[in-house]
Amino acid sequence: MGDSKRRKEVLGEKYGQEPNIAPWLPIKKSQAQKFVDWSTRGAWIGIGLLVTYWIVIRFIGPAFGWWQVN
């Protein structure tokens, strides 16, 4: 008997199902990975927007006479 057949007998109906992160938390590992991917992408978008905002305030604004400091 192969190892996968033994594992299938031991796990029963749970065989082939994705495990949760923790027994008390109903979130699958793939769902957690998707969350990490989305939050990482969001963080990079936020960094890009912050840099763009800084460039506008620091260089472009004063070139057009906006936000002049007396």
PDB file of N, CA, C, O and CB in Angstrom:
ATOM      1  N   MET A   1       0.849  -1.169   0.000  1.00  0.00           N
ATOM      2  CA  MET A   1       0.000   0.000   0.000  1.00  0.00           C
ATOM      3  C   MET A   1       0.895   1.231   0.000  1.00  0.00           C
ATOM      4  O   MET A   1       1.850   1.309   0.773  1.00  0.00           O
ATOM      5  CB  MET A   1      -0.966  -0.002   1.219  1.00  0.00           C
ATOM      6  N   GLY A   2       0.593   2.177  -0.851  1.00  0.00           N
ATOM      7  CA  GLY A   2       1.399   3.382  -0.951  1.00  0.00           C
ATOM      8  C   GLY A   2       1.101   4.363   0.170  1.00  0.00           C
ATOM      9  O   GLY A   2       0.107   4.252   0.887  1.00  0.00           O
ATOM     10  N   ASP A   3       2.006   5.329   0.290  1.00  0.00           N
ATOM     11  CA  ASP A   3       1.876   6.327   1.354  1.00  0.00           C
ATOM     12  C   ASP A   3       0.620   7.174   1.177  1.00  0.00           C
ATOM     13  O   ASP A   3      -0.048   7.494   2.161  1.00  0.00           O
ATOM     14  CB  ASP A   3       3.108   7.228   1.387  1.00  0.00           C
ATOM     15  N   SER A   4       0.288   7.543  -0.062  1.00  0.00           N
ATOM     16  CA  SER A   4      -0.903   8.372  -0.275  1.00  0.00           C
ATOM     17  C   SER A   4      -2.184   7.613   0.078  1.00  0.00           C
ATOM     18  O   SER A   4      -3.132   8.210   0.589  1.00  0.00           O
ATOM     19  CB  SER A   4      -0.963   8.849  -1.733  1.00  0.00           C
ATOM     20  N   LYS A   5      -2.222   6.321  -0.186  1.00  0.00           N
ATOM     21  CA  LYS A   5      -3.411   5.540   0.176  1.00  0.00           C
ATOM     22  C   LYS A   5      -3.543   5.451   1.694  1.00  0.00           C
ATOM     23  O   LYS A   5      -4.648   5.527   2.232  1.00  0.00           O
ATOM     24  CB  LYS A   5      -3.343   4.119  -0.441  1.00  0.00           C
ATOM     25  N   ARG A   6      -2.410   5.289   2.385  1.00  0.00           N
ATOM     26  CA  ARG A   6      -2.439   5.244   3.838  1.00  0.00           C
ATOM     27  C   ARG A   6      -2.928   6.577   4.399  1.00  0.00           C
ATOM     28  O   ARG A   6      -3.740   6.619   5.323  1.00  0.00           O
ATOM     29  CB  ARG A   6      -1.048   4.901   4.395  1.00  0.00           C
ATOM     30  N   ARG A   7      -2.420   7.658   3.823  1.00  0.00           N
ATOM     31  CA  ARG A   7      -2.812   8.992   4.262  1.00  0.00           C
ATOM     32  C   ARG A   7      -4.305   9.218   4.022  1.00  0.00           C
ATOM     33  O   ARG A   7      -4.990   9.831   4.841  1.00  0.00           O
ATOM     34  CB  ARG A   7      -1.984  10.064   3.533  1.00  0.00           C
ATOM     35  N   LYS A   8      -4.796   8.717   2.892  1.00  0.00           N
ATOM     36  CA  LYS A   8      -6.207   8.863   2.558  1.00  0.00           C
ATOM     37  C   LYS A   8      -7.071   8.107   3.562  1.00  0.00           C
ATOM     38  O   LYS A   8      -8.132   8.596   3.951  1.00  0.00           O
ATOM     39  CB  LYS A   8      -6.479   8.360   1.131  1.00  0.00           C
ATOM     40  N   GLU A   9      -6.640   6.944   3.980  1.00  0.00           N
ATOM     41  CA  GLU A   9      -7.384   6.168   4.970  1.00  0.00           C
ATOM     42  C   GLU A   9      -7.397   6.863   6.327  1.00  0.00           C
ATOM     43  O   GLU A   9      -8.417   6.874   7.015  1.00  0.00           O
ATOM     44  CB  GLU A   9      -6.786   4.770   5.105  1.00  0.00           C
ATOM     45  N   VAL A  10      -6.267   7.439   6.706  1.00  0.00           N
ATOM     46  CA  VAL A  10      -6.164   8.101   8.003  1.00  0.00           C
ATOM     47  C   VAL A  10      -7.002   9.374   8.031  1.00  0.00           C
ATOM     48  O   VAL A  10      -7.718   9.625   9.001  1.00  0.00           O
ATOM     49  CB  VAL A  10      -4.702   8.425   8.325  1.00  0.00           C
ATOM     50  N   LEU A  11      -6.919  10.174   6.979  1.00  0.00           N
ATOM     51  CA  LEU A  11      -7.626  11.463   6.961  1.00  0.00           C
ATOM     52  C   LEU A  11      -9.110  11.316   6.648  1.00  0.00           C
ATOM     53  O   LEU A  11      -9.911  12.138   7.095  1.00  0.00           O
ATOM     54  CB  LEU A  11      -6.990  12.386   5.945  1.00  0.00           C
ATOM     55  N   GLY A  12      -9.479  10.337   5.925  1.00  0.00           N
ATOM     56  CA  GLY A  12     -10.892  10.120   5.605  1.00  0.00           C
ATOM     57  C   GLY A  12     -11.435  11.208   4.693  1.00  0.00           C
ATOM     58  O   GLY A  12     -10.914  11.424   3.599  1.00  0.00           O
ATOM     59  N   GLU A  13     -12.492  11.898   5.146  1.00  0.00           N
ATOM     60  CA  GLU A  13     -13.131  12.935   4.322  1.00  0.00           C
ATOM     61  C   GLU A  13     -12.278  14.185   4.188  1.00  0.00           C
ATOM     62  O   GLU A  13     -12.485  14.968   3.261  1.00  0.00           O
ATOM     63  CB  GLU A  13     -14.474  13.309   4.908  1.00  0.00           C
ATOM     64  N   LYS A  14     -11.334  14.390   5.078  1.00  0.00           N
ATOM     65  CA  LYS A  14     -10.485  15.579   5.025  1.00  0.00           C
ATOM     66  C   LYS A  14      -9.350  15.444   4.010  1.00  0.00           C
ATOM     67  O   LYS A  14      -8.600  16.396   3.795  1.00  0.00           O
ATOM     68  CB  LYS A  14      -9.909  15.858   6.397  1.00  0.00           C
ATOM     69  N   TYR A  15      -9.218  14.280   3.387  1.00  0.00           N
ATOM     70  CA  TYR A  15      -8.145  14.047   2.423  1.00  0.00           C
ATOM     71  C   TYR A  15      -8.314  14.959   1.204  1.00  0.00           C
ATOM     72  O   TYR A  15      -9.389  15.004   0.604  1.00  0.00           O
ATOM     73  CB  TYR A  15      -8.122  12.563   1.987  1.00  0.00           C
ATOM     74  N   GLY A  16      -7.284  15.664   0.850  1.00  0.00           N
ATOM     75  CA  GLY A  16      -7.303  16.537  -0.318  1.00  0.00           C
ATOM     76  C   GLY A  16      -7.831  17.936  -0.032  1.00  0.00           C
ATOM     77  O   GLY A  16      -7.790  18.796  -0.911  1.00  0.00           O
ATOM     78  N   GLN A  17      -8.321  18.180   1.168  1.00  0.00           N
ATOM     79  CA  GLN A  17      -8.804  19.505   1.519  1.00  0.00           C
ATOM     80  C   GLN A  17      -7.656  20.331   2.079  1.00  0.00           C
ATOM     81  O   GLN A  17      -6.742  19.815   2.722  1.00  0.00           O
ATOM     82  CB  GLN A  17      -9.961  19.418   2.535  1.00  0.00           C
ATOM     83  N   GLU A  18      -7.732  21.607   1.819  1.00  0.00           N
ATOM     84  CA  GLU A  18      -6.689  22.508   2.272  1.00  0.00           C
ATOM     85  C   GLU A  18      -6.820  22.753   3.781  1.00  0.00           C
ATOM     86  O   GLU A  18      -7.929  22.967   4.271  1.00  0.00           O
ATOM     87  CB  GLU A  18      -6.754  23.841   1.495  1.00  0.00           C
ATOM     88  N   PRO A  19      -5.710  22.725   4.521  1.00  0.00           N
ATOM     89  CA  PRO A  19      -5.794  22.938   5.972  1.00  0.00           C
ATOM     90  C   PRO A  19      -5.976  24.414   6.331  1.00  0.00           C
ATOM     91  O   PRO A  19      -5.609  25.305   5.565  1.00  0.00           O
ATOM     92  CB  PRO A  19      -4.539  22.397   6.654  1.00  0.00           C
ATOM     93  N   ASN A  20      -6.545  24.645   7.500  1.00  0.00           N
ATOM     94  CA  ASN A  20      -6.669  26.008   8.019  1.00  0.00           C
ATOM     95  C   ASN A  20      -5.332  26.469   8.575  1.00  0.00           C
ATOM     96  O   ASN A  20      -4.444  25.657   8.836  1.00  0.00           O
ATOM     97  CB  ASN A  20      -7.764  26.088   9.108  1.00  0.00           C
ATOM     98  N   ILE A  21      -5.193  27.779   8.756  1.00  0.00           N
ATOM     99  CA  ILE A  21      -3.979  28.321   9.360  1.00  0.00           C
ATOM    100  C   ILE A  21      -3.862  27.837  10.802  1.00  0.00           C
ATOM    101  O   ILE A  21      -2.806  27.377  11.236  1.00  0.00           O
ATOM    102  CB  ILE A  21      -3.979  29.870   9.302  1.00  0.00           C
ATOM    103  N   ALA A  22      -4.961  27.951  11.528  1.00  0.00           N
ATOM    104  CA  ALA A  22      -5.030  27.481  12.914  1.00  0.00           C
ATOM    105  C   ALA A  22      -6.350  26.743  13.090  1.00  0.00           C
ATOM    106  O   ALA A  22      -7.313  27.045  12.385  1.00  0.00           O
ATOM    107  CB  ALA A  22      -4.904  28.672  13.938  1.00  0.00           C
ATOM    108  N   PRO A  23      -6.421  25.798  13.997  1.00  0.00           N
ATOM    109  CA  PRO A  23      -7.669  25.043  14.169  1.00  0.00           C
ATOM    110  C   PRO A  23      -8.862  25.923  14.553  1.00  0.00           C
ATOM    111  O   PRO A  23      -9.998  25.607  14.199  1.00  0.00           O
ATOM    112  CB  PRO A  23      -7.475  23.980  15.222  1.00  0.00           C
ATOM    113  N   TRP A  24      -8.618  27.013  15.267  1.00  0.00           N
ATOM    114  CA  TRP A  24      -9.687  27.880  15.725  1.00  0.00           C
ATOM    115  C   TRP A  24      -9.975  29.031  14.751  1.00  0.00           C
ATOM    116  O   TRP A  24     -10.901  29.809  14.984  1.00  0.00           O
ATOM    117  CB  TRP A  24      -9.340  28.435  17.084  1.00  0.00           C
ATOM    118  N   LEU A  25      -9.207  29.151  13.677  1.00  0.00           N
ATOM    119  CA  LEU A  25      -9.363  30.248  12.717  1.00  0.00           C
ATOM    120  C   LEU A  25      -9.809  29.679  11.377  1.00  0.00           C
ATOM    121  O   LEU A  25      -9.067  28.908  10.768  1.00  0.00           O
ATOM    122  CB  LEU A  25      -8.035  31.051  12.560  1.00  0.00           C
ATOM    123  N   PRO A  26     -11.005  30.039  10.897  1.00  0.00           N
ATOM    124  CA  PRO A  26     -11.515  29.426   9.661  1.00  0.00           C
ATOM    125  C   PRO A  26     -10.975  30.078   8.382  1.00  0.00           C
ATOM    126  O   PRO A  26     -11.743  30.414   7.480  1.00  0.00           O
ATOM    127  CB  PRO A  26     -13.022  29.495   9.650  1.00  0.00           C
ATOM    128  N   ILE A  27      -9.661  30.253   8.312  1.00  0.00           N
ATOM    129  CA  ILE A  27      -9.031  30.852   7.135  1.00  0.00           C
ATOM    130  C   ILE A  27      -8.044  29.838   6.568  1.00  0.00           C
ATOM    131  O   ILE A  27      -7.202  29.301   7.288  1.00  0.00           O
ATOM    132  CB  ILE A  27      -8.315  32.209   7.490  1.00  0.00           C
ATOM    133  N   LYS A  28      -8.161  29.588   5.274  1.00  0.00           N
ATOM    134  CA  LYS A  28      -7.272  28.627   4.608  1.00  0.00           C
ATOM    135  C   LYS A  28      -5.934  29.283   4.304  1.00  0.00           C
ATOM    136  O   LYS A  28      -5.819  30.508   4.302  1.00  0.00           O
ATOM    137  CB  LYS A  28      -7.915  28.089   3.305  1.00  0.00           C
ATOM    138  N   LYS A  29      -4.937  28.469   4.051  1.00  0.00           N
ATOM    139  CA  LYS A  29      -3.601  28.995   3.753  1.00  0.00           C
ATOM    140  C   LYS A  29      -3.589  29.810   2.458  1.00  0.00           C
ATOM    141  O   LYS A  29      -2.898  30.826   2.376  1.00  0.00           O
ATOM    142  CB  LYS A  29      -2.593  27.846   3.652  1.00  0.00           C
ATOM    143  N   SER A  30      -4.341  29.379   1.454  1.00  0.00           N
ATOM    144  CA  SER A  30      -4.362  30.136   0.190  1.00  0.00           C
ATOM    145  C   SER A  30      -5.039  31.496   0.382  1.00  0.00           C
ATOM    146  O   SER A  30      -4.648  32.476  -0.251  1.00  0.00           O
ATOM    147  CB  SER A  30      -5.094  29.328  -0.914  1.00  0.00           C
ATOM    148  N   GLN A  31      -6.053  31.560   1.252  1.00  0.00           N
ATOM    149  CA  GLN A  31      -6.701  32.840   1.531  1.00  0.00           C
ATOM    150  C   GLN A  31      -5.731  33.785   2.237  1.00  0.00           C
ATOM    151  O   GLN A  31      -5.709  34.983   1.951  1.00  0.00           O
ATOM    152  CB  GLN A  31      -7.967  32.632   2.388  1.00  0.00           C
ATOM    153  N   ALA A  32      -4.944  33.259   3.141  1.00  0.00           N
ATOM    154  CA  ALA A  32      -3.953  34.078   3.833  1.00  0.00           C
ATOM    155  C   ALA A  32      -2.907  34.598   2.851  1.00  0.00           C
ATOM    156  O   ALA A  32      -2.485  35.751   2.950  1.00  0.00           O
ATOM    157  CB  ALA A  32      -3.276  33.273   4.954  1.00  0.00           C
ATOM    158  N   GLN A  33      -2.489  33.763   1.911  1.00  0.00           N
ATOM    159  CA  GLN A  33      -1.509  34.193   0.919  1.00  0.00           C
ATOM    160  C   GLN A  33      -2.077  35.282   0.014  1.00  0.00           C
ATOM    161  O   GLN A  33      -1.374  36.232  -0.333  1.00  0.00           O
ATOM    162  CB  GLN A  33      -1.047  33.004   0.080  1.00  0.00           C
ATOM    163  N   LYS A  34      -3.354  35.148  -0.371  1.00  0.00           N
ATOM    164  CA  LYS A  34      -3.991  36.194  -1.186  1.00  0.00           C
ATOM    165  C   LYS A  34      -4.040  37.513  -0.432  1.00  0.00           C
ATOM    166  O   LYS A  34      -3.823  38.571  -1.021  1.00  0.00           O
ATOM    167  CB  LYS A  34      -5.413  35.771  -1.599  1.00  0.00           C
ATOM    168  N   PHE A  35      -4.326  37.462   0.876  1.00  0.00           N
ATOM    169  CA  PHE A  35      -4.347  38.676   1.688  1.00  0.00           C
ATOM    170  C   PHE A  35      -2.968  39.329   1.718  1.00  0.00           C
ATOM    171  O   PHE A  35      -2.854  40.549   1.597  1.00  0.00           O
ATOM    172  CB  PHE A  35      -4.817  38.361   3.116  1.00  0.00           C
ATOM    173  N   VAL A  36      -1.931  38.527   1.878  1.00  0.00           N
ATOM    174  CA  VAL A  36      -0.566  39.065   1.893  1.00  0.00           C
ATOM    175  C   VAL A  36      -0.234  39.704   0.543  1.00  0.00           C
ATOM    176  O   VAL A  36       0.370  40.776   0.493  1.00  0.00           O
ATOM    177  CB  VAL A  36       0.459  37.947   2.226  1.00  0.00           C
ATOM    178  N   ASP A  37      -0.630  39.047  -0.549  1.00  0.00           N
ATOM    179  CA  ASP A  37      -0.367  39.593  -1.882  1.00  0.00           C
ATOM    180  C   ASP A  37      -1.074  40.936  -2.079  1.00  0.00           C
ATOM    181  O   ASP A  37      -0.470  41.897  -2.555  1.00  0.00           O
ATOM    182  CB  ASP A  37      -0.816  38.596  -2.963  1.00  0.00           C
ATOM    183  N   TRP A  38      -2.349  40.998  -1.712  1.00  0.00           N
ATOM    184  CA  TRP A  38      -3.123  42.245  -1.872  1.00  0.00           C
ATOM    185  C   TRP A  38      -2.577  43.360  -0.982  1.00  0.00           C
ATOM    186  O   TRP A  38      -2.469  44.502  -1.427  1.00  0.00           O
ATOM    187  CB  TRP A  38      -4.609  41.999  -1.545  1.00  0.00           C
ATOM    188  N   SER A  39      -2.234  43.048   0.256  1.00  0.00           N
ATOM    189  CA  SER A  39      -1.737  44.090   1.155  1.00  0.00           C
ATOM    190  C   SER A  39      -0.359  44.593   0.716  1.00  0.00           C
ATOM    191  O   SER A  39      -0.052  45.776   0.863  1.00  0.00           O
ATOM    192  CB  SER A  39      -1.669  43.560   2.594  1.00  0.00           C
ATOM    193  N   THR A  40       0.465  43.699   0.180  1.00  0.00           N
ATOM    194  CA  THR A  40       1.768  44.126  -0.337  1.00  0.00           C
ATOM    195  C   THR A  40       1.588  45.048  -1.538  1.00  0.00           C
ATOM    196  O   THR A  40       2.251  46.080  -1.642  1.00  0.00           O
ATOM    197  CB  THR A  40       2.625  42.904  -0.726  1.00  0.00           C
ATOM    198  N   ARG A  41       0.692  44.672  -2.440  1.00  0.00           N
ATOM    199  CA  ARG A  41       0.410  45.513  -3.604  1.00  0.00           C
ATOM    200  C   ARG A  41      -0.131  46.876  -3.164  1.00  0.00           C
ATOM    201  O   ARG A  41       0.267  47.908  -3.704  1.00  0.00           O
ATOM    202  CB  ARG A  41      -0.597  44.815  -4.546  1.00  0.00           C
ATOM    203  N   GLY A  42      -1.025  46.877  -2.195  1.00  0.00           N
ATOM    204  CA  GLY A  42      -1.584  48.133  -1.684  1.00  0.00           C
ATOM    205  C   GLY A  42      -0.532  49.011  -1.048  1.00  0.00           C
ATOM    206  O   GLY A  42      -0.564  50.232  -1.200  1.00  0.00           O
ATOM    207  N   ALA A  43       0.404  48.401  -0.336  1.00  0.00           N
ATOM    208  CA  ALA A  43       1.481  49.171   0.287  1.00  0.00           C
ATOM    209  C   ALA A  43       2.351  49.833  -0.775  1.00  0.00           C
ATOM    210  O   ALA A  43       2.717  50.999  -0.629  1.00  0.00           O
ATOM    211  CB  ALA A  43       2.339  48.269   1.190  1.00  0.00           C
ATOM    212  N   TRP A  44       2.687  49.109  -1.839  1.00  0.00           N
ATOM    213  CA  TRP A  44       3.504  49.693  -2.900  1.00  0.00           C
ATOM    214  C   TRP A  44       2.755  50.808  -3.628  1.00  0.00           C
ATOM    215  O   TRP A  44       3.357  51.813  -4.008  1.00  0.00           O
ATOM    216  CB  TRP A  44       3.931  48.613  -3.895  1.00  0.00           C
ATOM    217  N   ILE A  45       1.462  50.640  -3.822  1.00  0.00           N
ATOM    218  CA  ILE A  45       0.661  51.707  -4.450  1.00  0.00           C
ATOM    219  C   ILE A  45       0.669  52.942  -3.548  1.00  0.00           C
ATOM    220  O   ILE A  45       0.812  54.065  -4.032  1.00  0.00           O
ATOM    221  CB  ILE A  45      -0.811  51.227  -4.712  1.00  0.00           C
ATOM    222  N   GLY A  46       0.516  52.736  -2.245  1.00  0.00           N
ATOM    223  CA  GLY A  46       0.562  53.856  -1.304  1.00  0.00           C
ATOM    224  C   GLY A  46       1.903  54.560  -1.309  1.00  0.00           C
ATOM    225  O   GLY A  46       1.956  55.788  -1.255  1.00  0.00           O
ATOM    226  N   ILE A  47       2.980  53.808  -1.373  1.00  0.00           N
ATOM    227  CA  ILE A  47       4.320  54.410  -1.438  1.00  0.00           C
ATOM    228  C   ILE A  47       4.461  55.234  -2.712  1.00  0.00           C
ATOM    229  O   ILE A  47       4.995  56.343  -2.682  1.00  0.00           O
ATOM    230  CB  ILE A  47       5.421  53.316  -1.379  1.00  0.00           C
ATOM    231  N   GLY A  48       3.983  54.692  -3.831  1.00  0.00           N
ATOM    232  CA  GLY A  48       4.048  55.428  -5.100  1.00  0.00           C
ATOM    233  C   GLY A  48       3.256  56.718  -5.055  1.00  0.00           C
ATOM    234  O   GLY A  48       3.718  57.747  -5.546  1.00  0.00           O
ATOM    235  N   LEU A  49       2.063  56.674  -4.467  1.00  0.00           N
ATOM    236  CA  LEU A  49       1.248  57.886  -4.348  1.00  0.00           C
ATOM    237  C   LEU A  49       1.909  58.910  -3.431  1.00  0.00           C
ATOM    238  O   LEU A  49       1.855  60.110  -3.700  1.00  0.00           O
ATOM    239  CB  LEU A  49      -0.149  57.539  -3.822  1.00  0.00           C
ATOM    240  N   LEU A  50       2.527  58.448  -2.360  1.00  0.00           N
ATOM    241  CA  LEU A  50       3.221  59.350  -1.453  1.00  0.00           C
ATOM    242  C   LEU A  50       4.398  60.035  -2.146  1.00  0.00           C
ATOM    243  O   LEU A  50       4.604  61.236  -1.974  1.00  0.00           O
ATOM    244  CB  LEU A  50       3.704  58.588  -0.221  1.00  0.00           C
ATOM    245  N   VAL A  51       5.162  59.286  -2.919  1.00  0.00           N
ATOM    246  CA  VAL A  51       6.297  59.868  -3.658  1.00  0.00           C
ATOM    247  C   VAL A  51       5.791  60.874  -4.691  1.00  0.00           C
ATOM    248  O   VAL A  51       6.369  61.950  -4.848  1.00  0.00           O
ATOM    249  CB  VAL A  51       7.133  58.753  -4.355  1.00  0.00           C
ATOM    250  N   THR A  52       4.718  60.525  -5.392  1.00  0.00           N
ATOM    251  CA  THR A  52       4.142  61.447  -6.380  1.00  0.00           C
ATOM    252  C   THR A  52       3.676  62.734  -5.710  1.00  0.00           C
ATOM    253  O   THR A  52       3.943  63.826  -6.211  1.00  0.00           O
ATOM    254  CB  THR A  52       2.966  60.782  -7.123  1.00  0.00           C
ATOM    255  N   TYR A  53       2.983  62.613  -4.585  1.00  0.00           N
ATOM    256  CA  TYR A  53       2.515  63.777  -3.841  1.00  0.00           C
ATOM    257  C   TYR A  53       3.698  64.633  -3.401  1.00  0.00           C
ATOM    258  O   TYR A  53       3.649  65.859  -3.503  1.00  0.00           O
ATOM    259  CB  TYR A  53       1.682  63.343  -2.621  1.00  0.00           C
ATOM    260  N   TRP A  54       4.764  63.992  -2.911  1.00  0.00           N
ATOM    261  CA  TRP A  54       5.932  64.742  -2.452  1.00  0.00           C
ATOM    262  C   TRP A  54       6.585  65.498  -3.608  1.00  0.00           C
ATOM    263  O   TRP A  54       6.989  66.649  -3.443  1.00  0.00           O
ATOM    264  CB  TRP A  54       6.950  63.798  -1.796  1.00  0.00           C
ATOM    265  N   ILE A  55       6.692  64.861  -4.778  1.00  0.00           N
ATOM    266  CA  ILE A  55       7.290  65.530  -5.939  1.00  0.00           C
ATOM    267  C   ILE A  55       6.459  66.742  -6.346  1.00  0.00           C
ATOM    268  O   ILE A  55       7.013  67.796  -6.660  1.00  0.00           O
ATOM    269  CB  ILE A  55       7.417  64.550  -7.126  1.00  0.00           C
ATOM    270  N   VAL A  56       5.149  66.602  -6.341  1.00  0.00           N
ATOM    271  CA  VAL A  56       4.277  67.731  -6.704  1.00  0.00           C
ATOM    272  C   VAL A  56       4.452  68.869  -5.708  1.00  0.00           C
ATOM    273  O   VAL A  56       4.607  70.020  -6.114  1.00  0.00           O
ATOM    274  CB  VAL A  56       2.790  67.289  -6.754  1.00  0.00           C
ATOM    275  N   ILE A  57       4.431  68.571  -4.424  1.00  0.00           N
ATOM    276  CA  ILE A  57       4.559  69.616  -3.405  1.00  0.00           C
ATOM    277  C   ILE A  57       5.947  70.241  -3.417  1.00  0.00           C
ATOM    278  O   ILE A  57       6.081  71.458  -3.282  1.00  0.00           O
ATOM    279  CB  ILE A  57       4.259  69.047  -2.020  1.00  0.00           C
ATOM    280  N   ARG A  58       6.970  69.429  -3.575  1.00  0.00           N
ATOM    281  CA  ARG A  58       8.350  69.912  -3.440  1.00  0.00           C
ATOM    282  C   ARG A  58       8.867  70.623  -4.688  1.00  0.00           C
ATOM    283  O   ARG A  58       9.560  71.633  -4.569  1.00  0.00           O
ATOM    284  CB  ARG A  58       9.261  68.759  -3.114  1.00  0.00           C
ATOM    285  N   PHE A  59       8.548  70.119  -5.885  1.00  0.00           N
ATOM    286  CA  PHE A  59       9.150  70.659  -7.098  1.00  0.00           C
ATOM    287  C   PHE A  59       8.149  71.355  -8.023  1.00  0.00           C
ATOM    288  O   PHE A  59       8.385  72.485  -8.451  1.00  0.00           O
ATOM    289  CB  PHE A  59       9.833  69.556  -7.846  1.00  0.00           C
ATOM    290  N   ILE A  60       7.069  70.708  -8.324  1.00  0.00           N
ATOM    291  CA  ILE A  60       6.133  71.252  -9.305  1.00  0.00           C
ATOM    292  C   ILE A  60       5.369  72.438  -8.730  1.00  0.00           C
ATOM    293  O   ILE A  60       5.182  73.442  -9.419  1.00  0.00           O
ATOM    294  CB  ILE A  60       5.155  70.170  -9.769  1.00  0.00           C
ATOM    295  N   GLY A  61       4.925  72.339  -7.477  1.00  0.00           N
ATOM    296  CA  GLY A  61       4.188  73.431  -6.846  1.00  0.00           C
ATOM    297  C   GLY A  61       4.949  74.743  -6.832  1.00  0.00           C
ATOM    298  O   GLY A  61       4.421  75.752  -7.298  1.00  0.00           O
ATOM    299  N   PRO A  62       6.166  74.767  -6.318  1.00  0.00           N
ATOM    300  CA  PRO A  62       6.929  76.019  -6.316  1.00  0.00           C
ATOM    301  C   PRO A  62       7.241  76.549  -7.725  1.00  0.00           C
ATOM    302  O   PRO A  62       7.367  77.760  -7.908  1.00  0.00           O
ATOM    303  CB  PRO A  62       8.223  75.817  -5.561  1.00  0.00           C
ATOM    304  N   ALA A  63       7.364  75.678  -8.700  1.00  0.00           N
ATOM    305  CA  ALA A  63       7.637  76.118 -10.072  1.00  0.00           C
ATOM    306  C   ALA A  63       6.463  76.925 -10.621  1.00  0.00           C
ATOM    307  O   ALA A  63       6.665  77.818 -11.444  1.00  0.00           O
ATOM    308  CB  ALA A  63       7.922  74.906 -10.984  1.00  0.00           C
ATOM    309  N   PHE A  64       5.237  76.626 -10.180  1.00  0.00           N
ATOM    310  CA  PHE A  64       4.058  77.358 -10.625  1.00  0.00           C
ATOM    311  C   PHE A  64       3.640  78.424  -9.627  1.00  0.00           C
ATOM    312  O   PHE A  64       2.623  79.087  -9.830  1.00  0.00           O
ATOM    313  CB  PHE A  64       2.911  76.402 -10.862  1.00  0.00           C
ATOM    314  N   GLY A  65       4.389  78.604  -8.570  1.00  0.00           N
ATOM    315  CA  GLY A  65       4.080  79.626  -7.581  1.00  0.00           C
ATOM    316  C   GLY A  65       3.087  79.181  -6.529  1.00  0.00           C
ATOM    317  O   GLY A  65       2.567  80.017  -5.789  1.00  0.00           O
ATOM    318  N   TRP A  66       2.809  77.900  -6.440  1.00  0.00           N
ATOM    319  CA  TRP A  66       1.896  77.405  -5.408  1.00  0.00           C
ATOM    320  C   TRP A  66       2.658  77.203  -4.118  1.00  0.00           C
ATOM    321  O   TRP A  66       3.867  76.971  -4.141  1.00  0.00           O
ATOM    322  CB  TRP A  66       1.215  76.087  -5.847  1.00  0.00           C
ATOM    323  N   TRP A  67       1.994  77.285  -3.034  1.00  0.00           N
ATOM    324  CA  TRP A  67       2.532  77.005  -1.708  1.00  0.00           C
ATOM    325  C   TRP A  67       3.823  77.802  -1.412  1.00  0.00           C
ATOM    326  O   TRP A  67       4.819  77.262  -0.931  1.00  0.00           O
ATOM    327  CB  TRP A  67       2.804  75.510  -1.576  1.00  0.00           C
ATOM    328  N   GLN A  68       3.754  79.097  -1.720  1.00  0.00           N
ATOM    329  CA  GLN A  68       4.930  79.912  -1.484  1.00  0.00           C
ATOM    330  C   GLN A  68       5.099  80.182   0.011  1.00  0.00           C
ATOM    331  O   GLN A  68       4.130  80.460   0.718  1.00  0.00           O
ATOM    332  CB  GLN A  68       4.833  81.231  -2.264  1.00  0.00           C
ATOM    333  N   VAL A  69       6.318  80.097   0.469  1.00  0.00           N
ATOM    334  CA  VAL A  69       6.633  80.396   1.849  1.00  0.00           C
ATOM    335  C   VAL A  69       7.284  81.750   1.876  1.00  0.00           C
ATOM    336  O   VAL A  69       8.247  81.992   1.148  1.00  0.00           O
ATOM    337  CB  VAL A  69       7.546  79.316   2.484  1.00  0.00           C
ATOM    338  N   ASN A  70       6.761  82.665   2.725  1.00  0.00           N
ATOM    339  CA  ASN A  70       7.295  84.036   2.784  1.00  0.00           C
ATOM    340  C   ASN A  70       8.446  84.129   3.734  1.00  0.00           C
ATOM    341  O   ASN A  70       9.016  85.206   3.910  1.00  0.00           O
ATOM    342  CB  ASN A  70       6.220  85.021   3.196  1.00  0.00           C
TER     343      ASN A  70
END
